[in-house]
């Protein structure tokens, strides 16, 4: 489990967001993935 420290390459930040090393982990929700990708690629 991430929260019990068994997988040190994963972390959970103060907002409850799961990270793998320096990568944001997104659940298998296609609509959410598309929203995140659109926002990330349209930001300056």
Backbone as a chain_set.jsonl record, in Angstrom:
{"seq": "XXXXXXXXXXXXXXXXXXXXXXXXXXXXXXXXXXXXXXXXXXXX", "coords": {"N": [[0.827, -1.191, 0.0], [0.395, 2.263, -0.698], [0.151, 4.252, 1.291], [1.155, 3.032, 3.599], [3.848, 2.96, 3.248], [5.133, 0.866, 1.908], [5.629, 0.878, -0.806], [7.903, 2.737, -1.931], [8.408, 4.319, -4.162], [6.057, 5.469, -4.789], [3.946, 8.158, -3.701], [1.812, 10.104, -1.554], [0.451, 13.243, -1.633], [-0.239, 16.267, 0.34], [-2.78, 16.973, -0.492], [-3.963, 14.6, -1.087], [-3.302, 13.512, -3.494], [-1.991, 11.061, -5.652], [1.291, 10.177, -6.478], [3.739, 8.863, -8.709], [6.984, 8.587, -8.401], [7.949, 11.386, -10.029], [5.605, 11.682, -11.372], [2.177, 12.283, -11.971], [-0.497, 10.304, -10.867], [-3.293, 9.113, -12.494], [-6.628, 8.067, -12.204], [-8.384, 5.308, -13.846], [-10.299, 6.733, -15.6], [-11.709, 7.856, -18.29], [-12.833, 10.363, -19.074], [-11.872, 12.077, -17.072], [-9.111, 11.787, -17.485], [-8.862, 12.924, -20.067], [-9.616, 15.564, -19.514], [-7.576, 16.38, -17.735], [-5.304, 16.089, -19.4], [-5.933, 17.915, -21.461], [-5.993, 20.337, -20.051], [-3.341, 20.406, -19.085], [-1.85, 20.57, -21.45], [-2.687, 22.945, -22.539], [-1.848, 24.939, -20.948], [0.384, 27.688, -20.314]], "CA": [[0.0, 0.0, 0.0], [1.137, 3.514, -0.79], [0.134, 4.994, 2.547], [1.924, 2.394, 4.666], [5.264, 3.087, 2.945], [5.704, -0.333, 1.299], [6.048, 1.213, -2.167], [8.511, 4.044, -1.722], [8.404, 5.139, -5.37], [4.763, 6.153, -4.787], [3.706, 9.028, -2.552], [0.531, 10.809, -1.507], [0.729, 14.581, -1.115], [-1.172, 16.806, 1.339], [-4.117, 17.055, -1.087], [-4.438, 13.251, -1.364], [-2.954, 13.156, -4.87], [-0.998, 9.989, -5.71], [2.388, 10.417, -7.412], [4.744, 7.824, -8.918], [8.183, 9.4, -8.549], [7.518, 12.763, -10.31], [4.464, 11.597, -12.29], [0.845, 12.272, -11.391], [-1.263, 9.092, -11.164], [-4.675, 9.427, -12.83], [-7.449, 6.853, -12.237], [-8.862, 4.863, -15.164], [-11.532, 7.456, -15.9], [-11.342, 8.489, -19.552], [-13.22, 11.78, -19.079], [-10.925, 12.78, -16.214], [-7.82, 11.798, -18.182], [-8.924, 13.903, -21.152], [-9.644, 16.895, -18.912], [-6.233, 16.66, -17.225], [-4.396, 16.261, -20.535], [-6.28, 19.165, -22.14], [-5.536, 21.446, -19.217], [-1.879, 20.396, -19.024], [-1.27, 20.955, -22.733], [-3.102, 24.287, -22.934], [-1.242, 25.891, -20.018], [1.651, 28.259, -20.837]], "C": [[0.867, 1.248, 0.0], [1.253, 4.175, 0.576], [0.939, 4.342, 3.664], [3.421, 2.359, 4.37], [5.902, 1.878, 2.304], [6.217, -0.077, -0.115], [6.617, 2.624, -2.137], [8.549, 4.906, -2.975], [7.073, 5.866, -5.552], [4.686, 7.056, -3.565], [2.331, 9.661, -2.679], [0.815, 12.176, -0.902], [-0.358, 15.047, -0.149], [-2.6, 16.911, 0.831], [-4.698, 15.686, -1.409], [-4.158, 12.781, -2.777], [-1.841, 12.115, -4.842], [0.007, 10.296, -6.814], [3.235, 9.16, -7.516], [6.005, 8.561, -9.311], [7.742, 10.838, -8.819], [6.321, 12.804, -11.253], [3.15, 11.503, -11.522], [0.125, 10.995, -11.8], [-2.73, 9.464, -11.343], [-5.466, 8.118, -12.859], [-7.906, 6.511, -13.661], [-10.244, 5.438, -15.454], [-11.229, 8.299, -17.135], [-11.68, 9.977, -19.582], [-12.255, 12.609, -18.231], [-9.561, 12.872, -16.88], [-7.797, 12.853, -19.28], [-8.905, 15.329, -20.608], [-8.254, 17.296, -18.417], [-5.271, 16.921, -18.373], [-4.671, 17.569, -21.276], [-5.76, 20.356, -21.35], [-4.014, 21.536, -19.198], [-1.258, 20.901, -20.322], [-1.696, 22.339, -23.191], [-2.543, 25.353, -21.996], [0.068, 26.413, -20.594], [2.871, 27.661, -20.191]], "O": [[1.932, 1.284, 0.616], [2.336, 4.608, 0.97], [1.366, 5.03, 4.591], [4.19, 1.795, 5.149], [7.124, 1.852, 2.159], [7.144, -0.748, -0.568], [5.881, 3.597, -2.302], [8.71, 6.121, -2.867], [6.97, 6.776, -6.375], [5.28, 6.766, -2.527], [1.762, 9.74, -3.768], [1.351, 12.273, 0.202], [-1.292, 14.301, 0.144], [-3.538, 16.937, 1.628], [-5.803, 15.598, -1.946], [-4.705, 11.77, -3.219], [-0.866, 12.26, -4.104], [-0.369, 10.631, -7.937], [3.431, 8.461, -6.522], [6.099, 9.099, -10.414], [7.201, 11.472, -7.913], [6.046, 13.836, -11.866], [3.027, 10.749, -10.557], [0.139, 10.638, -12.978], [-3.339, 10.058, -10.453], [-5.021, 7.151, -13.477], [-7.818, 7.342, -14.565], [-11.23, 4.706, -15.54], [-10.57, 9.335, -17.038], [-10.881, 10.774, -20.073], [-11.867, 13.71, -18.621], [-8.923, 13.925, -16.844], [-6.823, 13.594, -19.411], [-8.253, 16.204, -21.178], [-7.808, 18.419, -18.651], [-4.498, 17.878, -18.324], [-3.732, 18.259, -21.677], [-5.159, 21.272, -21.912], [-3.459, 22.631, -19.286], [-0.239, 21.591, -20.289], [-1.123, 22.868, -24.144], [-2.744, 26.545, -22.227], [0.784, 25.683, -21.279], [3.995, 28.038, -20.525]]}, "num_chains": 1, "name": "protein.A"}
